[in-house]
């Protein structure tokens, strides 16, 4: 099955500047601030747990923003709609437990294989069948299981750093309740600002002595290691989270905004992007839901692509300065990062629970969730994979009636 054709002609610079405006610039800034705060805090949390070096984390952030930014520019221009690619947050969370018994090079090998699988699914057109093969409640139960630790870390942040976590959460709640104020200051950005102010008041900023804070990117080119346990543990869960938990959300958002996202081309783009970013240590590429929702949330549908292009300019700049932002955030106290990441994950965690236990396949979803949360490794293969396996098996045994289409 051929990929969806691009929209021709590709807009020229004069046309892009004519379509651009203040509304699209502000949407791009809000979307960028979201992507550069909570999700980046998640990368830092996973990197710290997995004992990744500062260079590893900076290289990951560079690839996630800079390389995916270039991919996003190409797709946005080709299809003249917001098509921003970043990294899979559920996929990144899957990496945390895996780094407890796998090397980073083995995980990168799994990222590479995942990219090949996504590319094949996109180029052959098998993507629609693949997305229908696994019930969404069981997939989201696995996502809920791996995300749960971020909610728990948010609670623990009140114990470990009350005077940072409490003001940040209060600002987040206030801005969430005050919808008119939230239009100018998104809740997560308000929490970030308040947290930064409290760090300054408490004198809790601790940069590494003798290390310059400002630095440009020096990405690390890794040599992947193909490991069967890593491939078994990570490839299928990574592919499922990209397709079912990320791309499906982004495609639904763009469709509801009146666009016609090219599903096969998006999947192939995620595959190619995943293969390239893996070489620099980044988890799999996906079509981002929240960012594209902001970019396509207002304005003329035919001009929204300019917001995506401006977002990409900001993302490229962020990627080039990845070591600076990495050192800046690593110098902040742990409760600040835990609170920021936890607040960013609350709605995602809520959606995962609602999807998992709000309808069909709830028993299989429960088994998948429990096994994932238990975080037990079997044959050096992590719990998220086994959660999917046993969740599907239980659902097949006990929920056969729910698998049959209505007569």
C-alpha positions as CSV (number, residue, x, y, z in Angstrom):
1,X,0.0,0.0,0.0
2,X,1.6,3.3,-1.1
3,X,2.0,6.1,1.4
4,X,-0.5,9.0,1.3
5,X,0.6,11.6,-1.3
6,X,1.9,14.9,-0.1
7,X,-0.2,18.1,-0.6
8,X,1.2,20.1,-3.5
9,X,2.6,22.6,-4.0
10,X,4.7,22.9,-0.9
11,X,4.2,26.4,0.6
12,X,6.9,28.9,-0.2
13,X,8.5,31.1,2.4
14,X,6.4,34.1,1.3
15,X,3.2,32.0,1.7
16,X,4.3,30.8,5.1
17,X,4.9,34.3,6.4
18,X,1.6,35.5,4.9
19,X,-0.2,32.6,6.8
20,X,1.6,33.2,10.0
21,X,0.3,35.4,12.8
22,X,0.3,36.3,16.5
23,X,-2.2,33.6,17.4
24,X,-0.2,30.8,15.8
25,X,3.0,32.1,17.4
26,X,1.4,32.1,20.9
27,X,0.0,28.6,20.3
28,X,3.5,27.4,19.3
29,X,5.1,29.0,22.5
30,X,2.5,27.4,24.8
31,X,3.0,24.0,23.1
32,X,6.8,24.3,23.3
33,X,6.8,25.3,27.0
34,X,4.7,22.2,27.8
35,X,7.0,19.9,25.9
36,X,10.1,21.4,27.4
37,X,9.0,21.2,31.0
38,X,7.1,18.2,32.3
39,X,8.1,15.7,29.6
40,X,11.8,16.7,30.0
41,X,11.5,16.3,33.7
42,X,10.4,12.8,33.0
43,X,13.5,12.1,31.0
44,X,15.6,13.5,33.9
45,X,13.8,11.3,36.4
46,X,14.3,8.1,34.2
47,X,17.9,9.0,33.5
48,X,18.7,9.4,37.2
49,X,17.0,6.1,38.1
50,X,18.8,4.3,35.3
51,X,22.2,5.8,36.3
52,X,22.6,7.5,32.9
53,X,25.3,10.1,32.7
54,X,24.7,13.8,32.0
55,X,26.1,13.3,28.5
56,X,23.6,10.4,27.9
57,X,20.7,12.5,29.0
58,X,21.8,15.6,27.0
59,X,22.2,13.5,23.9
60,X,18.8,12.0,24.4
61,X,17.2,15.5,24.7
62,X,19.2,16.7,21.6
63,X,17.8,13.8,19.5
64,X,14.3,14.1,20.9
65,X,14.0,17.8,20.0
66,X,16.5,18.5,17.2
67,X,16.2,15.4,15.0
68,X,12.4,15.0,15.6
69,X,12.1,18.8,14.9
70,X,13.6,18.3,11.4
71,X,11.3,15.4,10.8
72,X,8.3,17.5,11.9
73,X,9.2,20.3,9.5
74,X,9.3,17.9,6.6
75,X,5.9,16.4,7.4
76,X,4.3,19.7,8.2
77,X,5.3,21.2,4.9
78,X,4.5,18.0,2.9
79,X,1.0,17.7,4.3
80,X,0.3,21.3,5.2
81,X,-1.1,20.6,8.7
82,X,0.4,20.4,12.2
83,X,2.4,17.1,12.3
84,X,4.9,17.4,15.2
85,X,6.9,14.4,16.2
86,X,8.6,14.1,19.5
87,X,9.4,11.1,21.7
88,X,7.1,8.5,23.3
89,X,6.6,9.4,27.0
90,X,5.1,5.9,27.8
91,X,8.1,4.4,25.9
92,X,10.5,6.5,28.0
93,X,8.8,5.3,31.1
94,X,9.2,1.7,30.0
95,X,13.0,2.4,29.8
96,X,13.2,3.0,33.6
97,X,12.7,-0.6,34.8
98,X,14.6,-2.0,31.8
99,X,17.8,-0.1,32.8
100,X,17.8,-2.0,36.1
101,X,18.9,-5.1,34.3
102,X,19.8,-4.1,30.7
103,X,22.6,-1.8,29.5
104,X,21.8,1.4,27.7
105,X,23.4,0.0,24.5
106,X,21.0,-3.0,24.7
107,X,18.0,-0.6,25.1
108,X,19.2,1.4,22.1
109,X,19.3,-1.8,20.1
110,X,15.7,-2.4,21.0
111,X,14.8,1.2,20.0
112,X,16.4,0.5,16.6
113,X,14.5,-2.7,16.1
114,X,11.3,-0.9,17.1
115,X,12.0,1.7,14.4
116,X,12.4,-1.0,11.8
117,X,9.1,-2.6,12.8
118,X,7.2,0.8,12.7
119,X,8.7,1.5,9.3
120,X,7.5,-1.9,7.9
121,X,4.0,-1.3,9.3
122,X,3.9,2.1,7.7
123,X,5.2,1.1,4.3
124,X,3.1,-2.0,4.0
125,X,-0.1,-0.4,5.2
126,X,-0.5,-3.1,8.0
127,X,-0.8,-0.4,10.6
128,X,-4.6,-0.4,10.7
129,X,-4.6,-4.2,11.4
130,X,-1.9,-3.9,14.0
131,X,-3.8,-1.1,15.9
132,X,-6.9,-3.3,16.0
133,X,-5.2,-6.5,17.2
134,X,-4.7,-5.6,20.9
135,X,-7.6,-4.2,23.0
136,X,-7.0,-0.6,24.0
137,X,-8.0,-1.2,27.7
138,X,-5.1,-3.7,28.2
139,X,-2.6,-1.4,26.5
140,X,-3.6,1.5,28.7
141,X,-3.5,-0.7,31.8
142,X,0.2,-1.3,31.0
143,X,0.6,2.5,30.5
144,X,-1.2,3.1,33.9
145,X,1.1,0.6,35.6
146,X,4.4,2.2,34.4
147,X,3.0,5.7,35.0
148,X,1.9,5.0,38.5
149,X,5.3,5.6,40.0
150,X,5.2,9.3,38.8
151,X,2.0,9.8,40.8
152,X,3.6,8.2,43.9
153,X,6.8,10.3,43.4
154,X,4.6,13.4,43.4
155,X,3.1,12.4,46.8
156,X,6.6,11.6,48.2
157,X,7.8,15.1,47.1
158,X,5.6,16.6,49.8
159,X,7.6,14.6,52.3
160,X,11.0,15.3,50.9
161,X,10.5,19.0,49.9
162,X,7.3,20.4,51.2
163,X,8.1,24.0,50.6
164,X,8.8,23.3,46.9
165,X,6.1,20.7,46.2
166,X,3.2,22.5,48.0
167,X,3.5,26.0,46.3
168,X,4.0,24.3,42.9
169,X,0.9,22.1,43.3
170,X,-1.1,25.1,44.7
171,X,-0.2,27.1,41.6
172,X,-1.1,24.2,39.3
173,X,-4.5,23.8,41.1
174,X,-5.3,27.5,41.0
175,X,-4.5,27.9,37.3
176,X,-6.5,24.7,36.5
177,X,-9.5,26.1,38.2
178,X,-9.2,29.6,36.8
179,X,-9.8,28.9,33.1
180,X,-9.4,32.6,32.0
181,X,-6.0,32.9,33.7
182,X,-4.9,29.6,32.3
183,X,-5.3,31.0,28.8
184,X,-2.3,33.2,29.5
185,X,-0.3,31.0,31.9
186,X,-0.8,27.2,31.5
187,X,-1.0,25.4,34.8
188,X,2.3,23.5,34.3
189,X,4.1,26.6,33.3
190,X,2.8,28.3,36.4
191,X,4.0,25.4,38.6
192,X,7.4,25.7,37.0
193,X,7.7,29.4,37.6
194,X,6.6,29.1,41.3
195,X,8.9,26.2,41.8
196,X,11.8,28.2,40.4
197,X,11.0,31.1,42.7
198,X,10.9,28.8,45.7
199,X,14.3,27.3,44.7
200,X,15.8,30.8,44.6
201,X,14.2,31.8,47.9
202,X,15.5,28.6,49.6
203,X,18.9,28.7,47.9
204,X,18.4,25.2,46.7
205,X,20.0,25.6,43.3
206,X,23.2,23.4,43.2
207,X,25.1,23.4,39.9
208,X,28.1,21.1,39.6
209,X,31.2,22.9,40.8
210,X,33.8,23.7,38.1
211,X,31.4,23.0,35.2
212,X,30.1,25.8,32.9
213,X,26.4,25.9,33.0
214,X,26.1,27.1,29.3
215,X,27.0,24.7,26.6
216,X,26.0,23.6,23.1
217,X,25.1,20.1,22.1
218,X,27.7,17.5,21.6
219,X,25.5,14.5,20.8
220,X,26.9,11.0,21.5
221,X,26.8,8.5,18.6
222,X,26.1,5.1,20.3
223,X,26.8,1.6,19.0
224,X,23.6,-0.4,19.5
225,X,23.8,-3.9,21.0
226,X,21.2,-6.3,19.7
227,X,20.1,-8.4,22.8
228,X,17.3,-10.9,22.6
229,X,16.0,-10.2,26.1
230,X,16.0,-6.5,25.4
231,X,14.2,-7.0,22.1
232,X,11.6,-9.3,23.7
233,X,11.0,-6.9,26.6
234,X,10.9,-3.6,24.9
235,X,10.1,-3.8,21.1
236,X,6.5,-4.9,21.3
237,X,5.5,-2.7,24.2
238,X,7.3,0.3,22.6
239,X,5.6,-0.3,19.3
240,X,2.2,-0.6,20.9
241,X,2.6,2.5,23.0
242,X,3.7,4.5,19.9
243,X,0.8,3.3,17.8
244,X,-2.0,2.9,20.3
245,X,-1.2,5.3,23.1
246,X,0.5,8.2,21.2
247,X,-0.1,8.1,17.4
248,X,-3.8,7.2,17.9
249,X,-4.3,10.1,20.2
250,X,-2.5,12.6,17.8
251,X,-4.4,11.3,14.8
252,X,-7.8,11.6,16.6
253,X,-7.0,15.2,17.7
254,X,-6.0,16.3,14.2
255,X,-9.0,14.5,12.7
256,X,-11.4,16.3,15.1
257,X,-9.8,19.6,14.1
258,X,-10.7,18.9,10.5
259,X,-7.4,17.7,9.2
260,X,-6.8,14.4,7.4
261,X,-3.6,13.0,9.0
262,X,-1.7,10.5,6.7
263,X,-1.7,7.4,9.0
264,X,0.6,5.2,7.0
265,X,3.1,8.0,6.3
266,X,3.0,9.0,10.0
267,X,3.8,5.4,11.0
268,X,6.7,5.2,8.5
269,X,8.0,8.6,9.7
270,X,7.9,7.3,13.3
271,X,9.9,4.3,12.2
272,X,12.6,6.3,10.3
273,X,12.7,8.8,13.1
274,X,13.1,6.1,15.7
275,X,16.0,4.5,13.9
276,X,17.8,7.8,13.6
277,X,17.2,9.1,17.1
278,X,18.1,5.7,18.6
279,X,21.7,6.2,17.4
280,X,21.9,9.2,19.7
281,X,20.2,7.6,22.7
282,X,16.6,8.7,22.3
283,X,13.5,6.5,22.8
284,X,11.1,5.9,19.9
285,X,9.6,8.7,17.9
286,X,5.9,9.3,17.9
287,X,3.2,11.8,16.8
288,X,2.7,13.9,19.9
289,X,-0.9,14.3,21.1
290,X,-0.8,17.3,23.5
291,X,1.5,19.5,21.3
292,X,-0.6,18.9,18.2
293,X,-3.8,19.6,20.2
294,X,-2.5,23.0,21.2
295,X,-1.3,23.8,17.7
296,X,-4.6,22.8,16.1
297,X,-6.8,24.1,18.8
298,X,-7.6,27.5,17.4
299,X,-7.2,29.6,14.3
300,X,-7.8,28.9,10.6
301,X,-7.3,25.3,9.8
302,X,-5.4,26.0,6.7
303,X,-2.9,28.3,8.6
304,X,-2.3,26.1,11.6
305,X,0.7,24.5,9.9
306,X,2.6,27.7,10.5
307,X,2.3,27.3,14.3
308,X,3.9,23.8,13.9
309,X,6.7,25.3,11.9
310,X,7.4,28.0,14.6
311,X,7.3,25.3,17.3
312,X,9.9,23.3,15.3
313,X,12.2,26.4,15.3
314,X,11.9,26.5,19.1
315,X,12.5,22.8,19.4
316,X,15.6,22.9,17.2
317,X,17.0,25.7,19.4
318,X,16.2,23.7,22.6
319,X,18.0,20.6,21.1
320,X,21.1,22.6,20.2
321,X,21.2,23.8,23.8
322,X,20.4,20.4,25.4
323,X,23.5,20.3,27.7
324,X,22.6,23.8,29.1
325,X,19.1,22.8,29.9
326,X,20.1,19.4,31.2
327,X,22.6,21.0,33.6
328,X,20.2,23.6,34.6
329,X,17.5,21.1,35.6
330,X,19.9,18.6,37.2
331,X,21.1,21.4,39.5
332,X,17.5,21.8,40.9
333,X,16.4,19.7,43.9
334,X,14.8,16.3,43.4
335,X,11.3,17.3,44.7
336,X,11.1,20.0,42.1
337,X,11.6,17.5,39.2
338,X,9.4,14.9,40.9
339,X,6.6,17.5,41.3
340,X,6.9,18.8,37.8
341,X,6.8,15.3,36.3
342,X,4.0,14.1,38.5
343,X,1.8,17.1,37.7
344,X,2.4,16.6,34.0
345,X,1.4,12.9,34.3
346,X,-1.8,13.3,36.3
347,X,-4.2,13.7,33.4
348,X,-2.5,11.0,31.4
349,X,-2.7,8.7,34.4
350,X,-6.4,9.5,34.8
351,X,-7.1,8.8,31.1
352,X,-5.2,5.5,31.3
353,X,-7.3,4.4,34.3
354,X,-10.6,5.4,32.7
355,X,-9.8,3.6,29.5
356,X,-8.6,0.5,31.3
357,X,-11.4,0.0,33.7
358,X,-14.3,1.9,32.3
359,X,-15.7,-0.7,29.9
360,X,-14.8,-3.9,28.2
361,X,-11.7,-6.1,29.0
362,X,-11.5,-4.7,32.5
363,X,-10.4,-8.1,34.1
364,X,-7.6,-8.6,31.6
365,X,-6.7,-4.9,32.1
366,X,-6.6,-5.5,35.9
367,X,-4.2,-8.5,35.6
368,X,-2.0,-6.5,33.2
369,X,-1.9,-3.5,35.6
370,X,-1.0,-5.7,38.6
371,X,1.8,-7.5,36.9
372,X,3.2,-4.2,35.5
373,X,3.1,-2.5,38.9
374,X,4.8,-5.6,40.6
375,X,7.8,-4.9,38.3
376,X,9.1,-8.5,38.5
377,X,11.6,-9.6,35.8
378,X,11.2,-13.1,34.4
379,X,14.0,-14.5,32.2
380,X,15.5,-11.1,32.2
381,X,12.4,-9.7,30.5
382,X,10.7,-6.8,32.3
383,X,7.2,-6.6,33.8
384,X,5.5,-4.4,31.1
385,X,5.9,-7.2,28.5
386,X,4.5,-9.9,30.9
387,X,1.7,-7.6,31.8
388,X,0.6,-7.5,28.2
389,X,1.0,-11.3,27.8
390,X,-0.9,-12.3,30.8
391,X,-3.5,-9.6,30.4
392,X,-4.3,-10.7,26.9
393,X,-4.3,-14.4,28.0
394,X,-6.7,-13.7,30.9
395,X,-9.0,-11.6,28.6
396,X,-9.0,-14.4,26.0
397,X,-10.0,-17.0,28.6
398,X,-12.5,-15.0,30.6
399,X,-13.8,-12.2,28.4
400,X,-14.5,-14.0,25.1
401,X,-18.0,-12.5,24.9
402,X,-16.6,-9.0,24.9
403,X,-14.4,-9.8,21.9
404,X,-17.3,-10.7,19.7
405,X,-18.8,-8.0,17.5
406,X,-22.5,-7.2,18.3
407,X,-24.9,-9.1,16.1
